[in-house]
Amino acid sequence: MSKFHFHANASHTLGVELELGIVNTQNYSLTSRSNELLDAVPMPAREFCKHELMQCCVEVISGVCDSVGEARRDLSGKLLPLQSAADDLGLELWWGATHPFSHWLDQVVTDDERYQGLMRLLQVMARRLITFGLHVHVGVDSGDKAVMICDRIMQYLPMLLALSASSPYWENRDTGLHSYRSKVMEGLPTAGLPTLMRNWSEYVWLVNHMVDTGFINTIREIWWDVRPHHNFGTVEVRMCDMPGNMDHVCGLTALIQCLVKYLSDEIDNGMYQFDCHPMMVRQNKWRAARYGASATLVNTFDYTEKRVPEIANDLVDKLREVAQDLRCESELLFVREIAIEGDWAQRQRQLLKKEGDPQAIVKHLNQQSRIQTV
């Protein structure tokens, strides 16, 4: 049985991962040219731009950062040379969780043994993973605490999905949802909301059981909406769709970092564990996927219903002192604007209604998402 050592962090450091689509500038469809694009990115940025399962996707990874502002500068410094390389090749980067009209069957799997193994294991469920998300790591000081935070943060995950929703279309069809990506991800056997775990020992047992029984090959095949990450010593929140620009990425990153610190402080102060029924989280997650920032979610404490903008406003008020400690108050306050302005799924639908052409969605939003300066 394997032993997983949790590499604890003394502070709530940040790591941010962006999954971006690669589109051509002829018809703005996804194109499987990640090898060509990544080869064109100069060092040192190249070290932090990675292949993903499909060659129509590239992942940009920050270093370990102490603040959201630092993470923004870090990511922007890597995105600028990536953008420049894409420009030279007649490509652009798509900031959205699904592509409006490209077909998943047209995409090419990355030539990597691990990815090929996932294809053999998961078959069509892996072939359909033409989705793009935002992943945020926040450092914590023990494995037990990481597991406890994963449990306690679940009640907030639906709101994160609602605020980030950017995947209304699938293969040139309006799904009627604001986050179809979340439903595609749930098709995987180890994705979606995590199971209940009480401590680090129970998490290690669970991972070892799944490996020993052949359910997964490695711990890397657990894709829960939130999970402990023992190598980095973090809680990794994977719920969010890929937002449409860096401002929204930073707002959501600030909210996640503040939530993790707030819950960590509660644990240190001896706060009694609040048991939120898993069905309530699933109900709220469905509403977030269906309606995005327009959703009405059920309060897990008093069972009243509130709209996402009201929930976001209350949560920002509650976390404001935490944000001051973490030096991300301005980014946290921007969450109110995200909630009021509406999600990216709404913007995509408005563009299609105005322009009548799904290519216009990609072309217009690609220009809005470009990084201008570090």
Order of alpha helices (4+ residues) and beta strands (2+ residues): beta-alpha-beta-beta-alpha-beta-alpha-alpha-beta-alpha-alpha-beta-beta-alpha-beta-alpha-beta-beta-beta-alpha-alpha-beta-beta-alpha-alpha-alpha-alpha
